[in-house]
């Protein structure tokens, strides 16, 4: 009986507050750039999407019109990943390419919501008023955009990715499981090639209101993740899309594809966070499953800045002081479902470029580390549930 197949990352697509594509991100990361808007949604800082011409990956205006921002971001990032892997426009591959997408709910029409709430507050909401507004003021495609699986559907329509399709919901934990299951399917021979990723629009008043109810938002001035605490904590939402093309080594070699890196392990947990330290214990229990043989290395963290989970993540990281840490939340903001695949993408990019990008942290927790990484650990803990670790390695 043969062992699990080796899984390569052959395509990476990123669009974020720093720009689009791998070269733009690598340049911005090394220049320690951060794009934060503290005024538009004050008092909540947000990492807005950089200017993007969606026509480049979504050529039909009709397709763009029926998508909300999070779907356009995702379809665009997916197209970048397919281009990166050299499979864009190749139906013989796309027709059997599997897809696992982590997605939240669709966006709302804020103007319609406000009209309904204002009318109700003024006593002008007669029987049937709500149904009338929903029928006449909401276009059908916006209503349908509440369905998370439309992101995968639009990727299929625009790019022709027509193998099996799965959509996972559950914020950060959804993308951890998406990566874990895609890896397991390819390792087990159930799939040869898959598109995996997520998208998030952080520029949404409805989300800011939702997360404010849970006291999750960072307020006031932006600060790097490790400088946040109970008095000035929370996440700054970010807009980003990150997709990976995962492929068995045999399949990639047969078509002459070159890897950025290898995805070797993904492990996930759903700790019961009723007792202090649960996140630290969860991550520590998963750590041996990565099969690491060295006590020094590189680690990309999806830490949110929300307490107490971020302090518990930091306690875990402090148990492994030989690892140079980078927090994506300080650079890109928190992108919920996208945070874990973004970490995987940056790990693969760093390995392919022969260096870990420099720290962007004023607290001193992140340190410089020279050398060409052969392994990078990707770590994530959801703002209220879900923990995961992954190992990205150089291809031997």
C-alpha positions as CSV (number, residue, x, y, z in Angstrom):
1,X,0.0,0.0,0.0
2,X,1.4,3.4,-1.0
3,X,1.7,6.3,1.3
4,X,0.0,9.7,1.0
5,X,0.7,11.7,-2.2
6,X,2.9,14.8,-1.9
7,X,0.8,18.0,-2.4
8,X,2.3,21.0,-4.1
9,X,1.1,24.6,-4.0
10,X,1.4,25.5,-7.7
11,X,-0.8,28.6,-7.8
12,X,-1.2,31.6,-5.5
13,X,-3.7,34.4,-5.9
14,X,-3.8,37.4,-3.5
15,X,-5.7,40.7,-3.6
16,X,-5.7,42.9,-0.5
17,X,-5.2,46.3,1.0
18,X,-1.6,46.1,-0.3
19,X,-2.5,45.5,-4.0
20,X,-2.8,42.5,-6.2
21,X,-0.5,39.7,-7.2
22,X,2.7,38.2,-5.8
23,X,5.2,40.8,-6.9
24,X,3.1,43.7,-5.5
25,X,2.7,42.0,-2.2
26,X,6.3,41.0,-1.8
27,X,7.4,44.6,-2.5
28,X,4.9,46.0,0.0
29,X,5.7,43.4,2.7
30,X,9.4,44.2,2.4
31,X,8.7,47.9,2.4
32,X,6.7,47.4,5.6
33,X,3.7,49.1,4.1
34,X,0.3,49.1,5.9
35,X,-2.8,50.5,4.3
36,X,-5.3,51.7,7.0
37,X,-8.3,54.0,6.8
38,X,-9.1,55.5,10.2
39,X,-11.7,58.0,9.0
40,X,-14.2,56.3,6.7
41,X,-15.8,54.2,9.4
42,X,-14.6,56.1,12.4
43,X,-14.1,55.1,15.2
44,X,-13.2,51.8,13.5
45,X,-10.0,51.5,11.5
46,X,-10.3,49.4,8.4
47,X,-7.8,48.0,5.9
48,X,-9.5,48.9,2.6
49,X,-9.0,47.0,-0.7
50,X,-6.4,48.6,-2.9
51,X,-7.6,49.9,-6.3
52,X,-8.3,46.9,-8.5
53,X,-9.6,46.7,-12.1
54,X,-11.9,43.8,-11.8
55,X,-12.2,43.6,-15.6
56,X,-8.8,41.9,-15.7
57,X,-10.3,38.7,-14.2
58,X,-14.0,39.3,-14.5
59,X,-14.4,40.6,-18.1
60,X,-18.2,40.6,-18.3
61,X,-19.8,43.7,-16.7
62,X,-23.0,41.7,-16.2
63,X,-21.1,39.1,-14.1
64,X,-19.6,41.9,-12.0
65,X,-22.9,43.7,-11.5
66,X,-24.6,40.6,-10.0
67,X,-21.8,40.1,-7.5
68,X,-21.3,42.0,-4.3
69,X,-17.8,43.2,-3.2
70,X,-16.8,40.0,-1.4
71,X,-17.6,37.9,-4.4
72,X,-15.8,40.1,-6.9
73,X,-12.7,40.0,-4.5
74,X,-12.9,36.2,-4.4
75,X,-13.5,35.6,-8.1
76,X,-10.6,38.0,-8.8
77,X,-8.2,36.2,-6.4
78,X,-9.2,32.8,-7.8
79,X,-8.4,34.0,-11.3
80,X,-5.0,35.2,-10.1
81,X,-4.3,31.7,-8.6
82,X,-5.4,30.0,-11.8
83,X,-3.1,32.3,-13.8
84,X,-0.3,31.6,-11.4
85,X,-0.7,27.9,-11.7
86,X,-0.8,28.1,-15.5
87,X,-4.3,26.5,-15.8
88,X,-6.3,29.6,-16.6
89,X,-8.4,28.9,-19.8
90,X,-7.5,25.2,-19.9
91,X,-10.9,23.4,-19.8
92,X,-9.3,19.9,-19.9
93,X,-7.9,20.7,-16.4
94,X,-10.6,23.2,-15.1
95,X,-13.4,20.8,-15.9
96,X,-12.2,18.4,-13.3
97,X,-10.6,20.8,-10.8
98,X,-12.2,20.5,-7.4
99,X,-13.0,23.6,-5.3
100,X,-13.3,24.2,-1.6
101,X,-14.3,27.7,-0.6
102,X,-14.7,29.2,2.9
103,X,-17.3,32.0,2.8
104,X,-19.4,34.1,5.1
105,X,-22.8,35.5,4.3
106,X,-23.5,38.0,1.5
107,X,-23.7,41.7,1.8
108,X,-26.8,43.7,2.6
109,X,-28.3,46.8,0.8
110,X,-27.7,49.3,3.6
111,X,-30.0,51.9,1.9
112,X,-33.0,49.5,1.9
113,X,-32.2,48.5,5.5
114,X,-32.2,52.1,6.7
115,X,-35.4,52.9,4.8
116,X,-37.2,50.0,6.6
117,X,-35.8,50.9,10.0
118,X,-36.6,54.6,9.7
119,X,-40.1,53.9,8.5
120,X,-40.7,51.6,11.4
121,X,-39.3,54.1,13.9
122,X,-41.7,56.7,12.5
123,X,-44.7,54.4,12.7
124,X,-45.0,54.2,8.9
125,X,-44.7,50.4,8.6
126,X,-48.2,49.3,7.7
127,X,-49.0,45.6,7.3
128,X,-47.3,44.3,4.3
129,X,-44.7,47.1,4.2
130,X,-41.7,44.9,4.8
131,X,-42.7,42.4,2.0
132,X,-43.3,45.3,-0.3
133,X,-39.9,46.9,0.3
134,X,-38.1,43.5,-0.1
135,X,-40.0,42.7,-3.3
136,X,-39.6,46.1,-4.9
137,X,-36.3,47.6,-3.6
138,X,-34.0,44.5,-3.4
139,X,-32.8,43.2,-6.8
140,X,-33.0,39.4,-6.8
141,X,-29.2,38.9,-7.2
142,X,-28.6,40.9,-4.0
143,X,-31.0,38.7,-2.1
144,X,-29.4,35.6,-3.5
145,X,-25.9,36.9,-2.6
146,X,-26.8,36.0,1.0
147,X,-26.1,32.4,-0.1
148,X,-22.4,31.7,0.6
149,X,-22.1,29.1,-2.1
150,X,-22.6,31.7,-4.8
151,X,-18.9,32.6,-4.5
152,X,-18.0,29.1,-5.7
153,X,-20.8,29.4,-8.3
154,X,-19.4,32.6,-9.7
155,X,-15.9,31.2,-9.8
156,X,-17.3,28.3,-11.8
157,X,-19.2,30.6,-14.1
158,X,-16.4,33.1,-14.7
159,X,-13.3,30.7,-14.7
160,X,-14.9,27.4,-15.6
161,X,-13.8,25.5,-12.5
162,X,-16.3,22.7,-12.8
163,X,-15.1,19.7,-10.6
164,X,-16.7,19.0,-7.3
165,X,-17.6,22.1,-5.2
166,X,-17.8,22.5,-1.4
167,X,-18.5,25.7,0.6
168,X,-17.7,25.9,4.3
169,X,-19.2,28.4,6.7
170,X,-17.9,29.1,10.1
171,X,-15.6,32.2,9.9
172,X,-11.9,31.4,10.5
173,X,-12.5,27.7,11.3
174,X,-14.1,27.2,7.9
175,X,-10.9,28.0,6.0
176,X,-8.8,25.8,8.3
177,X,-11.1,22.9,7.5
178,X,-11.2,23.8,3.8
179,X,-7.4,23.5,3.6
180,X,-7.3,20.4,5.8
181,X,-9.9,18.5,3.7
182,X,-8.4,19.6,0.3
183,X,-5.0,18.3,1.5
184,X,-6.5,15.0,2.7
185,X,-8.4,14.5,-0.6
186,X,-5.3,14.9,-2.7
187,X,-3.1,12.9,-0.4
188,X,-5.6,10.1,-0.5
189,X,-5.9,10.1,-4.3
190,X,-9.5,11.4,-4.3
191,X,-8.5,14.5,-6.1
192,X,-5.6,15.5,-8.4
193,X,-6.0,19.3,-8.3
194,X,-8.0,21.7,-6.3
195,X,-8.7,25.4,-5.8
196,X,-8.9,26.4,-2.2
197,X,-9.5,29.8,-0.6
198,X,-11.7,32.6,0.7
199,X,-12.6,36.2,0.3
200,X,-13.7,38.9,2.7
201,X,-14.9,42.5,2.4
202,X,-14.2,44.4,5.5
203,X,-15.7,47.7,4.3
204,X,-19.2,46.8,5.4
205,X,-21.1,48.9,8.0
206,X,-23.4,45.9,8.7
207,X,-20.3,43.8,9.7
208,X,-18.9,46.5,11.9
209,X,-22.2,46.8,13.7
210,X,-22.4,43.0,14.1
211,X,-18.9,42.7,15.5
212,X,-19.4,45.7,17.7
213,X,-22.2,43.9,19.4
214,X,-19.6,41.3,20.4
215,X,-17.0,43.9,21.4
216,X,-14.6,42.6,18.8
217,X,-13.8,45.8,16.9
218,X,-10.6,47.8,17.4
219,X,-11.5,51.4,18.0
220,X,-9.6,54.6,17.7
221,X,-6.1,54.5,16.4
222,X,-4.6,51.6,14.5
223,X,-2.0,49.6,16.4
224,X,-0.1,46.4,15.4
225,X,-1.7,43.2,16.8
226,X,0.9,42.5,19.5
227,X,0.5,46.1,20.8
228,X,-3.2,45.6,21.5
229,X,-4.6,44.6,24.9
230,X,-7.8,44.6,26.9
231,X,-7.8,48.4,27.0
232,X,-7.2,48.9,23.3
233,X,-7.9,45.5,21.7
234,X,-9.9,44.0,18.9
235,X,-9.5,43.5,15.2
236,X,-9.5,46.0,12.4
237,X,-11.4,44.4,9.5
238,X,-9.6,44.0,6.2
239,X,-10.7,43.3,2.6
240,X,-8.8,40.5,1.0
241,X,-9.0,37.4,-1.2
242,X,-6.6,34.5,-1.1
243,X,-6.7,31.3,-3.2
244,X,-4.3,28.5,-3.7
245,X,-4.0,25.8,-6.3
246,X,-3.2,22.5,-4.6
247,X,-2.0,19.7,-6.7
248,X,-0.5,16.2,-6.4
249,X,3.1,16.1,-7.3
250,X,2.5,13.5,-10.1
251,X,-0.2,15.7,-11.6
252,X,1.9,18.8,-11.5
253,X,5.0,17.1,-13.0
254,X,2.9,15.6,-15.8
255,X,1.9,19.0,-17.0
256,X,5.3,20.6,-16.3
257,X,4.2,22.8,-13.4
258,X,6.7,24.2,-10.9
259,X,5.8,24.4,-7.2
260,X,6.0,27.4,-4.9
261,X,6.1,25.1,-1.9
262,X,4.6,21.9,-0.5
263,X,1.7,21.8,1.9
264,X,2.6,19.0,4.2
265,X,0.2,19.2,7.2
266,X,-3.0,20.9,8.3
267,X,-4.5,20.2,11.7
268,X,-7.5,21.9,13.2
269,X,-9.3,21.9,16.5
270,X,-12.4,23.4,18.1
271,X,-11.5,24.0,21.7
272,X,-14.1,24.7,24.3
273,X,-13.0,28.1,25.5
274,X,-14.8,28.0,28.8
275,X,-11.6,27.9,30.9
276,X,-8.7,30.3,30.6
277,X,-5.8,28.9,28.6
278,X,-7.9,26.7,26.3
279,X,-6.5,28.2,23.1
280,X,-2.9,27.8,24.4
281,X,-3.6,24.1,25.3
282,X,-5.3,23.5,21.9
283,X,-2.4,24.9,19.9
284,X,0.2,23.1,22.0
285,X,-1.7,19.7,21.6
286,X,-1.7,20.2,17.8
287,X,2.0,21.2,17.6
288,X,3.5,17.7,17.7
289,X,1.2,16.6,14.8
290,X,3.2,18.9,12.4
291,X,6.2,16.5,12.7
292,X,8.7,19.3,13.3
293,X,12.2,18.2,14.1
294,X,13.8,21.6,14.9
295,X,13.0,24.1,17.7
296,X,13.8,27.1,15.5
297,X,12.1,28.3,12.5
298,X,9.5,30.7,11.0
299,X,5.8,31.2,11.9
300,X,3.0,33.2,10.3
301,X,0.2,34.0,12.7
302,X,-3.4,35.0,12.0
303,X,-3.7,36.5,15.4
304,X,-6.8,38.8,15.6
305,X,-6.0,41.2,18.4
306,X,-9.1,40.2,20.2
307,X,-8.8,39.3,23.9
308,X,-8.3,36.9,25.6
309,X,-7.6,34.7,22.6
310,X,-4.6,36.8,21.3
311,X,-2.9,36.7,24.7
312,X,-3.4,32.9,24.8
313,X,-1.9,32.6,21.3
314,X,1.0,34.7,22.4
315,X,1.5,32.4,25.4
316,X,1.7,29.5,23.0
317,X,4.2,31.3,20.8
318,X,6.4,32.2,23.8
319,X,6.8,28.4,24.4
320,X,8.6,28.3,21.1
321,X,10.9,31.2,21.3
322,X,13.1,29.9,18.5
323,X,10.4,30.8,15.9
324,X,10.4,34.2,14.3
325,X,6.7,35.3,14.2
326,X,4.8,37.5,11.7
327,X,1.2,38.5,12.4
328,X,-0.8,39.0,9.2
329,X,-3.4,41.0,11.2
330,X,-1.0,43.9,11.7
331,X,-0.5,44.2,7.9
332,X,-3.7,43.2,6.3
333,X,-6.2,43.6,9.1
334,X,-8.4,40.7,10.1
335,X,-10.1,39.0,7.1
336,X,-12.0,36.3,8.9
337,X,-12.3,33.3,6.5
338,X,-9.4,34.6,4.4
339,X,-6.9,34.9,7.2
340,X,-5.7,31.2,7.2
341,X,-5.4,30.8,3.4
342,X,-3.7,34.2,3.3
343,X,-1.1,32.8,5.8
344,X,-0.6,29.7,3.7
345,X,-0.2,31.9,0.6
346,X,2.4,34.1,2.3
347,X,4.3,31.1,3.6
348,X,4.5,29.6,0.1
349,X,5.5,33.0,-1.3
350,X,8.2,33.4,1.3
351,X,9.7,30.0,0.7
352,X,9.7,30.6,-3.1
353,X,11.4,34.0,-2.6
354,X,14.0,32.5,-0.2
355,X,13.3,34.7,2.8
356,X,10.7,35.6,5.4
357,X,9.3,39.1,5.0
358,X,10.4,41.5,7.7
359,X,8.5,42.3,10.9
360,X,5.9,45.1,10.9
361,X,5.5,45.4,14.7
362,X,6.3,48.1,17.1
363,X,6.0,45.9,20.3
364,X,9.3,44.1,19.8
365,X,7.7,40.7,19.8
366,X,8.5,40.1,16.1
367,X,12.2,39.9,15.3
368,X,14.3,39.8,12.2
369,X,15.4,36.4,11.1
370,X,17.8,35.9,8.2
371,X,18.1,32.7,6.1
372,X,16.2,30.9,3.5
373,X,13.2,29.1,5.2
374,X,12.7,25.4,4.3
375,X,9.7,25.2,6.6
376,X,7.1,27.8,7.7
377,X,4.3,27.1,10.2
378,X,1.0,28.8,9.7
379,X,-1.0,29.4,12.9
380,X,-4.5,30.7,13.4
381,X,-7.1,31.0,16.2
382,X,-10.6,32.3,15.4
383,X,-11.8,35.4,17.3
384,X,-14.3,33.2,19.2
385,X,-13.8,29.7,18.0
386,X,-11.5,27.4,15.9
387,X,-7.8,26.8,16.0
388,X,-5.5,25.5,13.3
389,X,-1.9,24.9,12.4
390,X,-0.3,24.1,9.0
391,X,3.2,23.2,7.8
392,X,4.4,24.6,4.4
393,X,7.7,23.3,3.2
394,X,10.2,23.8,0.4
395,X,10.0,21.0,-2.3
396,X,13.0,18.8,-2.2
